[in-house]
Amino acid sequence: MDYFDVIIMAVIALPLVVLAVFMLKGKGASLISGINTMSDEKRETYDEEAVCRAVGKLLLAMAVIMVVLPVTFHLEAMWLFGVLIALSVVGPIGFVIYANTGNRYRKPIVEEDNPEDIEA
């Protein structure tokens, strides 16, 4: 049995794992499309570390799918192959919808005390 395709997919998945680990540490917000194009004022309203961790989880899941996908083909588990293909398409779309609804990654608005408002 030839596992050349498993090796190829693992080599392709390796950069995803490296990026996922980097993102899971809360770093690399400038690599995320959308955040890197925001103005500084708008960027301050988002919790960049939380966004990085969420993207890291997605990248890690996609890397696992990429490695397991050819294995399921070799094991002739075509139903699992189909499920993984569907997850690799639906997962990122679902993540984008989840991330962009409900202001999940916005920092809470903190009102600063104005010294002029304090009565003596």
Secondary structure as GFF3:
##gff-version 3
##sequence-region A 1 120
A	DSSP	alpha_helix	4	24	.	.	.	ID=ss1
A	DSSP	three_ten_helix	29	31	.	.	.	ID=ss2
A	DSSP	alpha_helix	40	43	.	.	.	ID=ss3
A	DSSP	alpha_helix	48	74	.	.	.	ID=ss4
A	DSSP	alpha_helix	78	99	.	.	.	ID=ss5
A	DSSP	three_ten_helix	115	117	.	.	.	ID=ss6
###
